[in-house]
Amino acid sequence: MNPGKKITIKDIAKKSGLSAGTVDRVLHNRGEVSEKSKAKIRKTLEELHYEPNLIASSLSAKKTYLFITLIPSYNPGDYWEEVDKGIDRVMAEIAKFNVFVEKRYFNQFDAQSFFSAIDDLENAECNGVIFSPILRDKSLIFTARMKQRQIPVVFIDSQIDNADFLAYFGQPSFQSGYVGAKTLMLQVKDNQNVLLFRTLRKGFIGANQTLQRQEGFLSYLSEYRPNVSVINIELQAGNPDLNELLMRQAFDVRNNVGAAVIFNSTAYNIADFLERNDIQNVVLLGYDSLERNVHYLKQGQISVLISQRPEYQSYNAIKAMFNYVVLKQPVNHINYMPIDLLYKENVDFYTHYKQY
Amino acid sequence: MNPGKKITIKDIAKKSGLSAGTVDRVLHNRGEVSEKSKAKIRKTLEELHYEPNLIASSLSAKKTYLFITLIPSYNPGDYWEEVDKGIDRVMAEIAKFNVFVEKRYFNQFDAQSFFSAIDDLENAECNGVIFSPILRDKSLIFTARMKQRQIPVVFIDSQIDNADFLAYFGQPSFQSGYVGAKTLMLQVKDNQNVLLFRTLRKGFIGANQTLQRQEGFLSYLSEYRPNVSVINIELQAGNPDLNELLMRQAFDVRNNVGAAVIFNSTAYNIADFLERNDIQNVVLLGYDSLERNVHYLKQGQISVLISQRPEYQSYNAIKAMFNYVVLKQPVNHINYMPIDLLYKENVDFYTHYKQY
């Protein structure tokens, strides 16, 4: 592209070998055009780095759109705060195109709170829903209902197979457990044991995502380190006294512990235990670069963190919804986030990085 | 922010506790405002996720800007192709604001080509220069000259201390060598040796960046693995026969090689040698996720790759120039890219990831 040169319909017609009328019909989504011609024009647009003239069309159309997001509520420093930041950032960017976002929340420790939020959403007037489908059955019914209403649904953070969703944005969970095992086990001997922590929440079956991470982790062990033994410990959400006792038993020297892992974002609790009890020779794998986790990564109690760019899960999810609903562009169905590996030596450059 | 609500000067004044007139002067960069008030307003803008109304101002102003980029020319699949992609992407985004980018190239294997390109740039009419300062002295003279002309200069990929640049976008090189050593040495025993490959280019002193990576690597070894020995091998750019001979000598069994590293993007050459000679028990660290490197990472000849999001180096650099020149916003001086660690188990999710 030369400086000063704008791409015209004529340019596109010339390069694609089609008529200006056909190009115009495709760009404005009207009239009938063969799939073959559409594909040709799409290819040409890509080659020319064409962007539809959003400004002109948004200023002339005056149509407004509303998307609704539904994610867990959170305390400062929690995982979901980052997801919420991504929503804020995209809101600021798309408001000028008359596209608005209404943010809703539920209590992730209370199934009933999720059920009510979903019931409200079923009848809400909007052009798209972006949400975290934390409970499978309710989410399946919801997406079916939204399909009837022709309102697209985008999943973030966890995915439900066989549901009618437009797109999913989140980590490839099985693989993130598998990679976690690889990085952790580089530092563990065959005669040492691995502690595998889970957190049980009342009235909830385990989150799909952490279960898949666990499967990936165990799959790596059985493939590459079959001689290593795993000891399972079930912590209970909201019961710190019990958990303290369970950790004390688990890290007993007689257990010959070489490593520990927890698949949700609360590795900082285990790290805190290791620090208070001055336990030095255990390598700990955790998930998500929360400030509290990063603190213990830098201090050495956490050995490696796996992160998944939570801010971009929501940012990309809403941008995809925008592209689909407003710009009528196709959207990828499954959009995996990268599996980012953080040691104390590279974590700062990851968390301080600012995308322009 | 509620749906449908636009942020007004009144909102900002109310929240910051300053007058609407003061807010207006700051937003439009005119008149005198105390640093304290400016800071207050900047903080308020951040809290409100304020974006200046780019559309209105670009449509009304009709002013055009030209930035010039200067990077090495490349073959398909080379490192610099990714940097160039980032330039293309940002060009497509900012053209609608009447900001254009002229792309220039030099031959990185010919110092004279860099000198001439810089000479041409010194007198070019433009509003900003984004370039890779591959040779120190010439780049220092150039930035001083541009400072006289009041044209801002942004460095990408490598940095020159004491030069007058607006901003730098690239990897923290020392630290990326240091982290590389950590990941590599997890797989190497104390009685094994490490091959450290360099590539000499005629008429060039070593690139600043690879030298710094090497320093970081050796610093980690002397700190944590003082018993491991390093064997240095100097390959020659453009002399494959000699290099084949040097690699044959280096990987001789009598050298008891446990690991190898090369700090530029050509690990694939060493991986290719390992594959052809069926050498299995050497772990190899390379830099940059070129397709050829990723190929050998997946096959197993390369054990770990460190990547640095080259597309975002140029993308962010030009966006920063845009923010500074067009929007009159302050810009961070040093902008380090993350140090991304890639194993065969997570590389696909990294290279296939698409930022919306």
Chai-1 contact restraints between the chains, C-beta under 6 A:
chainA,res_idxA,chainB,res_idxB,connection_type,confidence,min_distance_angstrom,max_distance_angstrom,comment,restraint_id
A,M1,B,M91,contact,1.0,0.0,6.0,A-B,restraint_1
A,P3,B,L66,contact,1.0,0.0,6.0,A-B,restraint_2
A,P3,B,F100,contact,1.0,0.0,6.0,A-B,restraint_3
A,P3,B,E102,contact,1.0,0.0,6.0,A-B,restraint_4
A,G4,B,F100,contact,1.0,0.0,6.0,A-B,restraint_5
A,H49,B,D88,contact,1.0,0.0,6.0,A-B,restraint_6
A,H49,B,A92,contact,1.0,0.0,6.0,A-B,restraint_7
A,E51,B,A92,contact,1.0,0.0,6.0,A-B,restraint_8
A,I55,B,I55,contact,1.0,0.0,6.0,A-B,restraint_9
A,I55,B,K96,contact,1.0,0.0,6.0,A-B,restraint_10
A,L66,B,P3,contact,1.0,0.0,6.0,A-B,restraint_11
A,D88,B,H49,contact,1.0,0.0,6.0,A-B,restraint_12
A,M91,B,M1,contact,1.0,0.0,6.0,A-B,restraint_13
A,A92,B,H49,contact,1.0,0.0,6.0,A-B,restraint_14
A,A92,B,E51,contact,1.0,0.0,6.0,A-B,restraint_15
A,K96,B,I55,contact,1.0,0.0,6.0,A-B,restraint_16
A,F100,B,P3,contact,1.0,0.0,6.0,A-B,restraint_17
A,F100,B,G4,contact,1.0,0.0,6.0,A-B,restraint_18
A,E102,B,P3,contact,1.0,0.0,6.0,A-B,restraint_19
A,P172,B,F349,contact,1.0,0.0,6.0,A-B,restraint_20
A,Y178,B,E345,contact,1.0,0.0,6.0,A-B,restraint_21
A,V179,B,E345,contact,1.0,0.0,6.0,A-B,restraint_22
A,V179,B,N346,contact,1.0,0.0,6.0,A-B,restraint_23
A,K182,B,E345,contact,1.0,0.0,6.0,A-B,restraint_24
A,L186,B,L186,contact,1.0,0.0,6.0,A-B,restraint_25
A,N316,B,Y356,contact,1.0,0.0,6.0,A-B,restraint_26
A,K319,B,Y356,contact,1.0,0.0,6.0,A-B,restraint_27
A,A320,B,Y356,contact,1.0,0.0,6.0,A-B,restraint_28
A,Y336,B,F349,contact,1.0,0.0,6.0,A-B,restraint_29
A,P338,B,F349,contact,1.0,0.0,6.0,A-B,restraint_30
A,P338,B,Y350,contact,1.0,0.0,6.0,A-B,restraint_31
A,P338,B,Y353,contact,1.0,0.0,6.0,A-B,restraint_32
A,I339,B,N346,contact,1.0,0.0,6.0,A-B,restraint_33
A,I339,B,F349,contact,1.0,0.0,6.0,A-B,restraint_34
A,L341,B,L341,contact,1.0,0.0,6.0,A-B,restraint_35
A,E345,B,Y178,contact,1.0,0.0,6.0,A-B,restraint_36
A,E345,B,V179,contact,1.0,0.0,6.0,A-B,restraint_37
A,E345,B,K182,contact,1.0,0.0,6.0,A-B,restraint_38
A,N346,B,V179,contact,1.0,0.0,6.0,A-B,restraint_39
A,N346,B,I339,contact,1.0,0.0,6.0,A-B,restraint_40
A,F349,B,P172,contact,1.0,0.0,6.0,A-B,restraint_41
A,F349,B,Y336,contact,1.0,0.0,6.0,A-B,restraint_42
A,F349,B,P338,contact,1.0,0.0,6.0,A-B,restraint_43
A,F349,B,I339,contact,1.0,0.0,6.0,A-B,restraint_44
A,Y350,B,P338,contact,1.0,0.0,6.0,A-B,restraint_45
A,Y353,B,P338,contact,1.0,0.0,6.0,A-B,restraint_46
A,Y356,B,N316,contact,1.0,0.0,6.0,A-B,restraint_47
A,Y356,B,K319,contact,1.0,0.0,6.0,A-B,restraint_48
A,Y356,B,A320,contact,1.0,0.0,6.0,A-B,restraint_49
